Amino acid sequence: MQIGIDSFAAAYDDAGLALSPATRLNQLVEQIELADQVGLDVFGVGEHHRKEYLDSAPAMILAAAASRTKNIRLTSAVAVLSAIDPVRLFQSFATLDLLSNGRAEIVAGRGSFIDAFPLFGLNLEDYDRLYEENLDLLLNVRENEHVHWTGRHGFRPALTGQGVYPRPVQNQLPVWVGVGGTPKSFARAGVLGLPLMVAIIGGETRRFRPLVDLYRESAEKAGHVPESLRVGLHSLGYLAETSKQAADEFHPGFAKAIASIAEERGLGEMTRARFEAQRGPLGAILVGAPDEVTEKVLRHSEALGGLARVTFQMNASSLPHEKLMRSIELLGTRVAPAVRKELVSA
């Protein structure tokens, strides 16, 4: 199992104060560098188009990190494929692949916010059809240097043999499908035989097992062998020396983050009691001491039928750089080795 981190490049600290955007982004690159040094497998940067986040150009951030890292894989988390030209997305991450000597990946999703649609002149009614068509083109570009392609819905002019450059170091640039809780998205990923990244930020992880089973069943019906399928989990997570310390540090900022989007998302207040329930044995949130989180990662993997990757979304509560660095250190030096050891001996 690969263990890693996802970041949305939060523009504010846990007190709700804005820091210099330049400082925040340079701190993020330092965090990616540390993640590499402590042996984590992957670091993902999200894509948002709103004031609270600085990740509207994730490939740029990852490219900055590429020159300061050696082994860690660098990925989108997620690229909002409904609102971006697939050719440009491929070119950006193929360039990142060259800069990182073969460590780039794409997690392509529809995104959980809709800000990109009016920003780029897109119709929200085309949300799913845009994603479907753009994913088809992205995979075509990945497979073919010269592309012959016509979209089913006509959102983009056809390609009639144009070359797409640069080509990546990797023979096939990895493309994962990022999903939430929509059955159609799980089934689509299975039919295509693509690896699946499931975002579970609340509730009980085990409740997603029927959707993961749908992914595997859809893949099998489409002729894909089970051994070729990979399932990953993206979850809120944070580590400190003790369970109480981790909860005390993470909850206040997380509660503020939930409150900031509560109206547009229809979310209730993230009380401490509700938070504690979410980080309990069956809850999705991976916040606690290293041993506690290790056990929970293994439990999540068993509940979902085996996970190939788990990524921690640590900055949902906009924690200070120093605390995030310590959490990354604990994840890389305590949790990841313990998980790997347990899986090898199982």
ZAMAR-708751 format. One record per residue: residue in one letter; x, y, z of N, C-alpha, C in turn. Coordinates in steps of 0.02 Angstrom, whole numbers, padded with zeros to 5 digits, always signed. Example, Ala and Ser with C-alpha at 12.3 -4.5 7.8 and 13.67 -1.06 7.14 Angstrom:
// residues 2
a+00660-00284+00390+00615-00225+00390+00660-00165+00390;s+00642-00112+00354+00684-00053+00357+00645+00002+00394;
END
This chain:
// residues 346
m+00042-00060+00000+00000+00000+00000+00043+00063+00000;q+00027+00109-00044+00060+00174-00044+00026+00221+00005;i+00067+00260+00041+00042+00309+00089+00065+00378+00067;g+00019+00426+00067+00038+00493+00046-00006+00547+00074;i+00000+00606+00044-00034+00666+00068-00065+00702+00009;d-00122+00733+00021-00153+00779-00027-00159+00847+00006;s-00150+00899-00033-00155+00967-00007-00197+01010-00054;f-00235+01056-00024-00274+01104-00063-00243+01174-00058;a-00182+01178-00031-00146+01242-00027-00188+01296+00005;a-00211+01284+00066-00253+01332+00101-00218+01399+00109;a-00256+01452+00096-00227+01520+00098-00229+01551+00168;y-00260+01517+00216-00269+01546+00283-00240+01498+00336;d-00223+01526+00394-00200+01484+00448-00259+01463+00492;d-00246+01427+00546-00300+01400+00587-00337+01454+00627;a-00310+01514+00628-00345+01569+00660-00386+01610+00610;g-00386+01586+00547-00424+01621+00495-00388+01681+00467;l-00322+01686+00479-00284+01743+00456-00248+01726+00390;a-00251+01771+00344-00218+01761+00280-00143+01772+00287;l-00103+01726+00260-00032+01735+00257-00013+01756+00186;s+00049+01776+00177+00072+01792+00111+00064+01731+00066;p+00031+01739+00009+00024+01681-00037+00091+01652-00057;a+00141+01694-00066+00207+01670-00083+00235+01626-00027;t+00225+01647+00035+00249+01608+00092+00213+01542+00096;r+00147+01543+00087+00107+01481+00090+00130+01431+00038;l+00140+01453-00023+00159+01407-00076+00230+01380-00066;n+00274+01422-00043+00342+01398-00029+00343+01348+00029;q+00299+01359+00078+00292+01311+00132+00265+01244+00106;l+00219+01248+00059+00191+01187+00031+00246+01147-00005;v+00288+01179-00042+00343+01145-00075+00390+01114-00023;e+00402+01148+00033+00442+01119+00087+00408+01057+00115;q+00342+01057+00120+00306+00999+00145+00313+00939+00098;i+00310+00953+00033+00319+00899-00016+00390+00872-00012;e+00438+00916-00002+00508+00895+00004+00518+00851+00066;l+00487+00870+00122+00492+00829+00182+00458+00762+00172;a+00400+00762+00140+00365+00699+00127+00410+00650+00089;d+00447+00676+00042+00494+00635+00004+00550+00609+00049;q+00576+00652+00091+00632+00634+00134+00614+00580+00185;v+00551+00580+00210+00531+00531+00261+00501+00468+00229;g+00504+00463+00163+00486+00400+00130+00413+00391+00111;l+00375+00445+00109+00306+00438+00086+00305+00428+00010;d+00252+00397-00014+00250+00374-00083+00223+00425-00133;v+00177+00468-00111+00142+00511-00159+00120+00575-00125;f+00120+00630-00164+00094+00694-00140+00050+00722-00195;g-00013+00738-00176-00060+00766-00224-00079+00837-00207;v-00090+00878-00259-00113+00947-00250-00179+00954-00287;g-00228+00982-00252-00295+00989-00279-00300+01045-00331;e-00361+01059-00352-00374+01115-00397-00438+01150-00376;h-00431+01212-00357-00489+01253-00337-00482+01322-00369;h-00537+01355-00375-00538+01422-00405-00577+01470-00360;r-00554+01474-00298-00585+01517-00248-00533+01545-00201;k-00552+01597-00165-00505+01636-00125-00471+01595-00071;e-00505+01545-00044-00478+01508+00012-00418+01464-00005;y-00407+01450-00070-00355+01403-00090-00309+01434-00143;l-00247+01409-00145-00197+01435-00191-00177+01384-00243;d-00220+01335-00256-00202+01279-00299-00237+01279-00367;s-00249+01338-00396-00282+01340-00460-00238+01313-00517;a-00173+01309-00505-00126+01282-00556-00083+01228-00524;p-00111+01170-00509-00075+01119-00471-00011+01094-00505;a-00011+01089-00571+00049+01065-00605+00109+01112-00593;m+00095+01176-00586+00149+01224-00572+00179+01211-00503;i+00136+01200-00454+00161+01186-00386+00201+01122-00385;l+00175+01070-00418+00209+01006-00419+00275+01010-00457;a+00278+01052-00509+00340+01060-00546+00394+01092-00502;a+00373+01140-00461+00421+01170-00414+00448+01118-00366;a+00405+01071-00346+00427+01019-00300+00469+00966-00334;a+00460+00957-00399+00495+00904-00436+00571+00912-00431;s+00595+00974-00433+00667+00986-00432+00697+00978-00363;r+00653+00972-00312+00678+00966-00243+00663+00898-00212;t+00638+00852-00252+00622+00785-00228+00653+00732-00274;k+00657+00670-00249+00690+00617-00286+00645+00557-00301;n+00603+00538-00254+00566+00475-00262+00490+00482-00261;i+00465+00532-00226+00393+00536-00214+00356+00550-00280;r+00298+00516-00288+00257+00527-00347+00216+00590-00338;l+00205+00626-00392+00174+00692-00390+00111+00691-00432;t+00053+00707-00401-00010+00697-00435-00059+00754-00423;s-00107+00761-00469-00164+00805-00456-00210+00772-00406;a-00252+00812-00372-00294+00782-00320-00356+00825-00304;v-00401+00834-00351-00404+00806-00418-00399+00863-00469;a-00383+00844-00532-00390+00891-00587-00463+00895-00605;v-00491+00955-00610-00562+00964-00624-00572+00955-00700;l-00580+00893-00720-00579+00876-00791-00638+00903-00830;s-00693+00916-00796-00751+00945-00831-00737+01015-00856;a-00688+01049-00826-00678+01120-00840-00609+01136-00867;i-00573+01086-00890-00506+01098-00917-00498+01062-00983;d-00460+01091-01028-00448+01059-01091-00403+00998-01080;p-00424+00938-01100-00385+00877-01087-00317+00877-01119;v-00311+00909-01177-00245+00912-01210-00196+00952-01168;r-00219+01009-01143-00175+01051-01101-00159+01015-01035;l-00208+00980-01007-00195+00943-00946-00141+00890-00957;f-00148+00854-01012-00097+00803-01028-00029+00835-01038;q-00026+00889-01075+00038+00923-01088+00071+00947-01023;s+00030+00975-00978+00057+00999-00914+00088+00942-00874;f+00052+00885-00870+00077+00831-00829+00130+00789-00865;a+00130+00789-00931+00186+00758-00967+00249+00798-00955;t+00243+00865-00954+00301+00907-00938+00324+00894-00867;l+00277+00889-00819+00295+00872-00751+00330+00804-00748;d+00308+00757-00789+00339+00691-00791+00412+00695-00813;l+00425+00739-00862+00493+00749-00885+00536+00781-00830;l+00509+00831-00798+00546+00866-00745+00560+00821-00685;s+00515+00775-00670+00522+00731-00612+00552+00664-00630;n+00570+00655-00693+00598+00591-00716+00551+00533-00704;g+00488+00543-00724+00440+00488-00724+00400+00478-00661;r+00384+00533-00626+00347+00526-00562+00279+00559-00563;a+00255+00581-00621+00191+00617-00624+00132+00570-00632;e+00076+00590-00604+00012+00555-00612-00044+00606-00616;i-00101+00584-00641-00161+00626-00642-00216+00589-00606;v-00248+00621-00559-00313+00598-00533-00364+00647-00562;a-00407+00621-00605-00455+00663-00641-00525+00653-00612;g-00555+00708-00591-00622+00705-00563-00665+00762-00587;r-00725+00767-00560-00770+00821-00579-00766+00880-00532;g-00733+00869-00474-00726+00923-00426-00788+00931-00383;s-00777+00955-00322-00833+00961-00275-00860+01032-00271;f-00826+01080-00304-00851+01149-00309-00866+01164-00383;i-00908+01213-00394-00928+01229-00463-00899+01295-00488;d-00853+01324-00450-00826+01390-00468-00795+01392-00538;a-00766+01336-00561-00732+01336-00626-00780+01345-00684;f-00843+01327-00675-00889+01329-00732-00904+01401-00755;p-00927+01445-00712-00936+01514-00736-00870+01548-00753;l-00817+01530-00718-00752+01561-00730-00728+01548-00801;f-00740+01488-00826-00717+01469-00893-00773+01468-00944;g-00830+01498-00927-00884+01504-00975-00919+01439-00992;l-00923+01394-00944-00954+01329-00955-01023+01327-00924;n-01066+01284-00951-01134+01275-00927-01136+01219-00876;l-01159+01233-00816-01161+01183-00763-01206+01124-00782;e-01254+01135-00826-01297+01080-00848-01258+01027-00887;d-01199+01045-00911-01158+00998-00949-01106+00963-00905;y-01113+00970-00840-01065+00945-00790-01040+00875-00805;d-01085+00827-00811-01065+00757-00820-01045+00743-00891;r-01079+00771-00939-01062+00758-01009-00994+00786-01027;l-00977+00845-01000-00910+00872-01010-00857+00826-00982;y-00869+00799-00923-00821+00754-00892-00812+00691-00935;e-00867+00663-00956-00865+00602-00995-00825+00612-01060;e-00839+00667-01094-00805+00680-01157-00731+00697-01147;n-00717+00736-01096-00648+00755-01083-00605+00696-01060;l-00635+00651-01022-00598+00592-01001-00582+00548-01061;d-00629+00542-01106-00617+00503-01167-00559+00532-01207;l-00557+00598-01214-00503+00630-01251-00437+00623-01214;l-00437+00632-01149-00375+00625-01110-00344+00556-01120;l-00385+00505-01117-00359+00437-01126-00335+00425-01197;n-00368+00456-01245-00347+00451-01315-00279+00484-01325;v-00270+00543-01296-00207+00579-01301-00151+00539-01267;r-00168+00507-01211-00118+00467-01176-00093+00409-01218;e-00139+00380-01257-00122+00321-01296-00090+00337-01363;n-00103+00396-01390-00084+00411-01459-00047+00477-01464;e+00011+00475-01496+00049+00536-01509+00012+00581-01558;h-00017+00550-01610-00058+00586-01658-00130+00566-01647;v-00172+00614-01635-00239+00600-01609-00293+00611-01662;h-00332+00558-01672-00393+00562-01713-00452+00552-01666;w-00491+00603-01656-00543+00599-01604-00600+00647-01619;t-00660+00623-01609-00720+00665-01614-00763+00652-01552;g-00781+00705-01517-00820+00698-01456-00893+00681-01470;r-00923+00643-01425-00993+00624-01432-01040+00683-01426;h-01021+00732-01385-01066+00787-01370-01047+00852-01405;g-00990+00852-01438-00971+00910-01478-00949+00972-01440;f-00925+00963-01379-00902+01020-01340-00837+01049-01367;r-00799+01007-01401-00732+01028-01423-00724+01008-01497;p-00691+01048-01537-00679+01029-01607-00641+00963-01611;a-00654+00926-01664-00622+00861-01674-00547+00870-01686;l-00509+00819-01670-00438+00816-01686-00428+00768-01743;t-00389+00788-01792-00383+00750-01854-00311+00729-01868;g-00278+00705-01817-00209+00682-01826-00156+00728-01799;q-00176+00780-01763-00127+00826-01734-00084+00789-01682;g-00021+00809-01679+00024+00781-01629+00017+00818-01563;v+00022+00782-01507+00018+00811-01441+00085+00801-01405;y+00116+00856-01387+00183+00854-01358+00188+00900-01298;p+00236+00885-01251+00284+00831-01254+00252+00764-01233;r+00286+00710-01247+00266+00644-01222+00303+00632-01157;p+00271+00596-01111+00301+00586-01044+00358+00535-01045;v+00395+00533-00990+00446+00482-00979+00413+00413-00974;q+00360+00410-00933+00325+00347-00924+00291+00326-00989;n+00293+00262-01004+00262+00238-01065+00187+00254-01066;q+00156+00252-01007+00085+00269-01001+00077+00311-00937;l+00064+00375-00947+00054+00420-00890-00005+00395-00848;p+00005+00379-00784-00050+00353-00743-00108+00403-00737;v-00168+00378-00750-00229+00418-00742-00276+00380-00696;w-00291+00409-00638-00340+00382-00592-00405+00420-00601;v-00460+00388-00583-00525+00422-00582-00542+00439-00510;g-00551+00503-00496-00571+00525-00429-00646+00526-00423;v-00673+00494-00372-00746+00488-00364-00767+00507-00292;g-00831+00524-00286-00861+00537-00221-00908+00481-00204;g-00973+00493-00211-01021+00441-00193-01072+00425-00248;t-01056+00441-00310-01103+00430-00365-01091+00362-00397;p-01139+00316-00395-01129+00249-00424-01106+00250-00497;k-01133+00296-00536-01114+00299-00607-01039+00311-00615;s-01010+00351-00570-00938+00365-00575-00896+00303-00559;f-00917+00264-00510-00882+00202-00494-00886+00153-00552;a-00946+00146-00580-00956+00099-00635-00915+00121-00696;r-00913+00185-00711-00876+00210-00769-00802+00195-00762;a-00774+00206-00703-00703+00191-00692-00690+00117-00702;g-00736+00075-00679-00728+00003-00687-00729-00018-00760;v-00777+00008-00798-00782-00009-00870-00718+00010-00906;l-00688+00067-00887-00627+00089-00920-00565+00054-00893;g-00572+00018-00837-00515-00017-00808-00463+00029-00777;l-00485+00089-00757-00439+00138-00728-00436+00130-00652;p-00379+00147-00622-00376+00147-00549-00424+00198-00519;l-00450+00183-00460-00503+00221-00429-00478+00255-00366;m-00490+00321-00360-00473+00357-00298-00538+00382-00267;v-00555+00354-00209-00618+00368-00176-00608+00420-00121;a-00643+00476-00126-00640+00527-00075-00695+00514-00024;i-00674+00497+00037-00722+00485+00092-00704+00533+00148;i-00742+00586+00155-00725+00637+00205-00775+00639+00263;g-00820+00590+00266-00867+00587+00320-00904+00521+00319;g-00940+00507+00372-00977+00444+00376-00932+00386+00393;e-00957+00325+00381-00919+00265+00394-00890+00238+00329;t-00827+00224+00329-00793+00201+00269-00825+00138+00241;r-00845+00092+00283-00872+00028+00261-00935+00036+00218;r-00970+00092+00225-01031+00103+00186-01016+00113+00112;f-00953+00125+00095-00934+00133+00025-00916+00066-00008;r-00917+00012+00030-00898-00053+00002-00943-00073-00058;p-01009-00064-00055-01050-00082-00113-01030-00044-00176;l-01009+00018-00169-00988+00057-00227-00921+00032-00254;v-00875+00014-00210-00812-00014-00232-00824-00082-00265;d-00870-00121-00238-00888-00185-00270-00918-00173-00339;l-00958-00121-00346-00986-00103-00412-00930-00088-00461;y-00879-00052-00439-00821-00037-00481-00787-00102-00505;r-00776-00147-00459-00742-00210-00476-00786-00253-00522;e-00850-00255-00508-00896-00295-00550-00901-00266-00621;s-00903-00200-00625-00907-00167-00691-00843-00180-00731;a-00787-00180-00696-00723-00194-00730-00721-00265-00756;e-00744-00312-00715-00743-00382-00735-00787-00394-00796;k-00847-00363-00796-00892-00370-00853-00863-00341-00917;a-00821-00290-00908-00789-00257-00966-00726-00294-00989;g-00708-00348-00954-00651-00389-00974-00585-00373-00941;h-00586-00332-00889-00525-00315-00855-00511-00366-00799;v-00449-00388-00793-00433-00438-00742-00428-00404-00674;p-00450-00437-00621-00451-00407-00554-00383-00381-00532;e-00330-00416-00552-00263-00398-00530-00241-00330-00557;s-00273-00307-00610-00254-00243-00640-00288-00183-00606;l-00336-00197-00562-00375-00143-00531-00341-00118-00467;r-00346-00053-00456-00318-00023-00396-00370+00025-00366;v-00376+00022-00300-00423+00066-00264-00383+00105-00213;g-00392+00171-00214-00360+00215-00165-00413+00251-00124;l-00391+00276-00067-00435+00313-00021-00405+00381-00005;h-00444+00433-00014-00426+00501+00006-00470+00518+00067;s-00437+00535+00123-00475+00549+00183-00442+00605+00222;l-00481+00640+00262-00454+00690+00308-00409+00655+00358;g-00350+00684+00370-00304+00652+00417-00253+00700+00447;y-00231+00684+00507-00181+00725+00541-00154+00686+00600;l-00089+00693+00614-00057+00656+00668-00023+00703+00717;a-00023+00682+00780+00016+00714+00832+00039+00660+00880;e+00078+00679+00931+00105+00629+00977+00051+00591+01015;t-00004+00624+01031-00058+00591+01066-00123+00601+01027;s-00171+00559+01041-00236+00564+01007-00271+00629+01024;k-00269+00648+01088-00302+00709+01109-00270+00770+01077;q-00204+00771+01075-00169+00828+01045-00189+00835+00971;a-00191+00780+00935-00210+00782+00864-00281+00810+00856;a-00327+00786+00896-00396+00809+00892-00402+00882+00912;d-00368+00901+00965-00372+00970+00989-00345+01019+00937;e-00293+00998+00901-00263+01042+00851-00303+01044+00786;f-00331+00988+00767-00364+00984+00702-00436+01010+00703;h-00473+00997+00756-00544+01012+00756-00562+01085+00747;p-00531+01133+00783-00554+01203+00776-00553+01229+00705;g-00497+01219+00670-00492+01243+00602-00538+01206+00555;f-00546+01141+00567-00591+01101+00526-00663+01123+00534;a-00682+01139+00595-00750+01163+00608-00762+01229+00572;k-00712+01273+00571-00718+01336+00534-00724+01324+00459;a-00686+01276+00434-00689+01261+00362-00758+01235+00343;i-00787+01192+00384-00854+01166+00371-00905+01223+00374;a-00898+01267+00424-00944+01323+00431-00942+01369+00370;s-00883+01376+00339-00876+01422+00283-00912+01399+00220;i-00924+01333+00216-00959+01307+00157-01026+01275+00175;a-01046+01282+00238-01106+01248+00262-01169+01268+00223;e-01175+01332+00209-01236+01356+00175-01241+01329+00104;e-01186+01333+00066-01189+01310-00003-01191+01234-00009;r-01168+01198+00042-01168+01125+00040-01224+01093+00081;g-01259+01133+00120-01310+01105+00163-01282+01063+00220;l-01226+01084+00247-01193+01046+00300-01211+01074+00369;g-01213+01030+00418-01225+01051+00486-01161+01072+00520;e-01167+01095+00581-01109+01117+00620-01065+01058+00637;m-00998+01067+00630-00951+01014+00649-00933+01023+00723;t-00978+00999+00766-00966+01003+00837-00910+00955+00857;r-00884+00963+00917-00831+00918+00940-00858+00847+00946;a-00920+00840+00968-00949+00773+00975-00956+00739+00906;r-00978+00777+00857-00985+00749+00790-00916+00731+00761;f-00868+00773+00774-00800+00760+00752-00772+00697+00783;e-00782+00690+00849-00757+00630+00883-00789+00567+00856;a-00852+00570+00839-00885+00512+00810-00853+00494+00742;q-00835+00546+00704-00805+00534+00638-00734+00505+00643;r-00700+00519+00698-00633+00491+00704-00632+00429+00749;g-00690+00403+00764-00696+00341+00801-00675+00282+00758;p-00681+00221+00784-00657+00161+00750-00684+00151+00679;l-00747+00169+00667-00777+00158+00602-00782+00221+00559;g-00770+00279+00589-00775+00342+00552-00718+00350+00503;a-00729+00393+00453-00681+00400+00398-00619+00440+00417;i-00624+00485+00465-00570+00532+00478-00510+00498+00512;l-00450+00512+00485-00388+00481+00510-00348+00531+00552;v-00376+00551+00607-00344+00600+00652-00329+00566+00718;g-00265+00566+00739-00248+00535+00802-00173+00525+00809;a-00155+00481+00857-00085+00463+00868-00064+00411+00816;p+00001+00402+00804+00024+00357+00751-00003+00285+00756;d-00001+00254+00815-00025+00185+00820-00100+00181+00805;e-00137+00229+00830-00209+00231+00819-00225+00238+00745;v-00191+00282+00711-00203+00294+00640-00181+00234+00598;t-00126+00203+00617-00103+00142+00582-00158+00089+00582;e-00186+00076+00641-00239+00026+00647-00299+00045+00604;k-00314+00109+00601-00372+00131+00564-00362+00125+00488;v-00302+00140+00465-00286+00132+00394-00296+00059+00373;l-00270+00014+00414-00278-00058+00400-00351-00079+00401;r-00389-00050+00448-00461-00065+00453-00498-00039+00392;h-00480+00020+00369-00511+00047+00308-00497+00003+00248;s-00436-00021+00243-00417-00063+00187-00458-00128+00187;e-00464-00158+00245-00504-00219+00249-00577-00206+00232;a-00604-00149+00256-00674-00133+00245-00690-00123+00171;l-00641-00099+00132-00653-00085+00061-00625-00139+00015;g-00604-00195+00044-00581-00251+00003-00510-00246-00020;g-00469-00205+00013-00399-00197-00004-00385-00132-00040;l-00340-00092-00010-00323-00027-00039-00251-00027-00065;a-00242+00005-00122-00175+00012-00151-00142+00077-00129;r-00183+00125-00106-00157+00191-00088-00203+00224-00038;v-00174+00259+00011-00212+00300+00058-00178+00368+00061;t-00216+00422+00049-00188+00489+00054-00224+00529+00108;f-00186+00568+00145-00211+00608+00200-00219+00680+00178;q-00280+00706+00185-00292+00777+00171-00282+00813+00238;m-00223+00841+00248-00204+00868+00314-00223+00940+00324;n-00227+00980+00271-00235+01052+00283-00306+01076+00277;a-00354+01030+00286-00424+01050+00287-00439+01098+00345;s-00398+01095+00396-00408+01140+00453-00357+01197+00453;s-00321+01205+00397-00275+01262+00388-00225+01268+00445;l-00194+01213+00463-00147+01213+00518-00081+01248+00499;p-00046+01275+00549+00018+01308+00536+00069+01260+00506;h+00116+01288+00470+00167+01249+00435+00204+01202+00482;e+00223+01226+00541+00263+01185+00587+00225+01122+00609;k+00160+01130+00621+00121+01072+00642+00111+01023+00585;l+00101+01049+00524+00095+01004+00466+00160+00967+00454;m+00216+01000+00462+00281+00967+00453+00290+00910+00503;r+00270+00921+00565+00276+00868+00616+00229+00810+00599;s+00169+00825+00576+00122+00773+00557+00148+00732+00499;i+00178+00765+00449+00207+00730+00392+00263+00684+00416;e+00304+00709+00462+00359+00669+00489+00332+00606+00523;l+00280+00614+00564+00251+00556+00598+00220+00507+00549;l+00189+00532+00497+00158+00488+00447+00212+00447+00411;g+00267+00480+00394+00319+00446+00357+00363+00400+00398;t+00375+00418+00461+00422+00379+00502+00388+00329+00548;r+00323+00340+00562+00288+00295+00609+00232+00256+00575;v+00188+00290+00541+00128+00257+00514+00145+00216+00452;a+00176+00246+00402+00189+00211+00339+00230+00147+00350;p+00285+00149+00388+00323+00087+00399+00282+00033+00436;a+00241+00054+00484+00201+00006+00521+00148-00027+00477;v+00117+00013+00433+00067-00014+00387+00099-00064+00339;r+00157-00045+00311+00191-00090+00264+00212-00155+00298;k+00237-00150+00359+00259-00209+00396+00200-00256+00409;e+00144-00227+00428+00084-00267+00443+00059-00301+00380;l+00059-00267+00325+00034-00296+00263+00079-00351+00236;v+00145-00344+00246+00192-00395+00224+00184-00459+00264;s+00172-00451+00330+00166-00508+00374+00097-00541+00372;a+00048-00505+00343-00021-00532+00342-00027-00591+00294;
END
